[in-house]
Amino acid sequence: MELYELSITFEKEISPLREREIESVMAMSNGYIGTRNSLEEYYPGCDPASFIANLYVKAPGDEFNFLPKIPDWTRIKIFVENEPLNLAGREIIKNSRYIDFTTGTIERNWQSKDEQGRITTVKIIKYISLATKNELGKLLVITPENYTGNIRVITGIDCDSADFGHLLNMNRESDRFAFVQMKTKYSERELKMFHKSSLNGKHKYNIENSYSGSFEEFEWHSELGREYKIKSLCTVNRSPETNFDESMARHATRWKQRWDDSAILIKGNVYDQKLVNFATYHLINAGEFSGNDCSIPARSLSGEAYKGHVFWDTEMYLLPFYILTNPEVARALLMYRYNTLDGARQNAINEGFKGASYAWESTDTGLEEAPEAAILPDGQVIPILSGMHENHISSDIAYTVWKYWEITGDDDFLMDYGAEILFETARYCECLLKKGNDGLYHINSVIGPDEYHELVDDNAYTNYLVRNNFDVAVKAKQKMNIEDEETKRWNHYKNNIYSGLNPKTGLYEQFKGFYNLEYVNLKDYEPRTVPMDIILGREKTQKTQVIKQADVLMFMFLFGERFSREELAVNYDFYELRCSHGSSLSPSIHSITAARAGKTREAYEYFLKNARIDIGNEFGNASGGVHIAAMGGTWMAIVMGFAGLYYDENGFRFDPHLPDEWDSIEFSLKWKGKRKDIYIDRKGIIAS
Ligand code: BGC
């Protein structure tokens, strides 16, 4: 697949106000380690941070786990004739940073002139290896453009920005690498980081150790116009014998392969192509070594927001991408849910139920990690009920287990692991049901995806997903030739759960009593930069029809093949008017449902809104890390919205709605282990 427009260039000048955002949007990861793209020489206002998936710790007195910052391996200090080279107080000739989509690396090109007129060009390339889990690479190229003189570089591992309290060990001066061995501040988790570099040319070499970190120091007399390259390889929990060039080549090869499997090519709009490349970059990064004992946090490993906790975001927004482009990653992510079943069983017991209740916010154990209260900016303490009541998460996971099986045909996974998830979540769902006088089963006191309305009865989304949970659990039992009392009960429930559908209008009521709430015309509040629940206040919002994010539209998207265009349009027209998009998970689903309902213009506007969430900082909080679910949403908006992919166990089909701005789209999918290349333009669809 031919690709073009391979980079995103950010600011020429440094803007301290945007720096934390740029650190997030240009973050690197391989699913095991993630690092924000901080300016290597460090400035006040920078927030350098690296995280290791699954390295959760708990601060004393805190109820909940978080991912601590590990030491920063990207730090570089450069001195020309003993004067620090930085962006302060000198002429910046250029300073561009970009993600190189061809190589999966982050690049910075920087040229400055100091007071003595010395011009120095600096190029830095960084990557986190997609081929070898614990390798991190850094290439520094310095060119003294118009002078000869002394250059000194200090590069290594900085411990100051880390949440690691105890330094256990450092290397000996005689070792030719930097090294730190640390223990986390609050719990006794150990980490070793090695940093080994080489420089082309004659130089003096030193190791600098202090409580602030362990660094390698290179000093040499530079010649005019010559390129000096310092190649550094940092390894985590593994000694540094690896060769930098080989490591980088392995990374590039794996990257090319992933890119080839996952990229979407849009003809007709260069800017949109960049947006899509940007999302695909982060999705590939987040997935590679994730899974089994960890999953992808809501902000991936690119920032501290949500403390590294895992939500339904992974199954509903990310898994479609992985299942259809890299099923091995999808399987590993579902194995994380299998491996945390015991925690989910414990959560069910804590709620007084049986089966498995997956944590709304999950970490390494699967136990519920959602906070019970939050403090609003005005100091008000509000209860957070999602941990106890946002029960749809368990059925969301069951939905995705089944989708994974339908698309991959991975019977071994289903038999050995997936089925147990389906059965245990179905057992939990049984406990949620209450039989009503109407002879139907109801689910009371839940929170649906729309978190602005709490403890509602018969949330249409939850009920629909629970119904599906019974359905797929029964199907799995049938595949395993199990015919028992449970199967009969589940079969009965699945056909008798209250749906909220008015058959005359085709409209689903989001929950019982929703129609009686006050209608608020959201247009009256436009333009706005603040979420509606802040404008109206929490209590008032609950009394209105203002919703946070796609709820009815969410299940209509998930089960797209079951709804006609007209049915979808009726619900879209009703709920779109009431949706305030208070979550980054919302615009992509509106884009997909609008496209499927034939409203291509609206779909395109929502596509842009979603795809710009981080690059345009649409929610104002990109500094806390990228909204990885929205990246999955970008991919889904194209493949499932504009290309109109629908699928089930028997196969897939397309119902395309290309926006006017695009001539064609091209991508590939994995279907039951085979690659399918798809090309769609206005003349039709070619699948090969
Ligand atoms: C959304 C949830 C989402 C969470 C993490 C919340 O604001 O309402 O649906 O799972 O953020 O992204």
Residues whose N, C-alpha, C, O or C-beta is under 5 A from the ligand:
A	BS01	BGC	A298 F311 W312 D313 P449 E451 S583 L585
